[in-house]
Amino acid sequence: MKKFDELIHSPGPVLVDFYAEWCGPCKAMKPILEDLKKEIGDRARIIKIDVDQFEELAQEYRIQTVPTLILFNKGEAVWRQAGVMQVSDLKKVLDEHIE
């Protein structure tokens, strides 16, 4: 998916949330990611990818559980975690990978 490749190769880190509309834990991640965005501002980009709408992308990144979060830096996956995470834990991960 060309647009996705452009997004993950953009300057700065990109946190991708692979989710599904029917997924309860994914719904729990939404306010967590919104809070994270407020804390980090423009230091990183956060995008959401619906695995049901973008099945090929989900297969390419071997998404077997939702939510799965992948942090990309200059197009390379530098961190990956499945399941719900708290803002403080996500912020630590981003702080480790943001220059």
Disulfide bonds with the S-S distance in Angstrom:
Cys23-Cys26 2.41
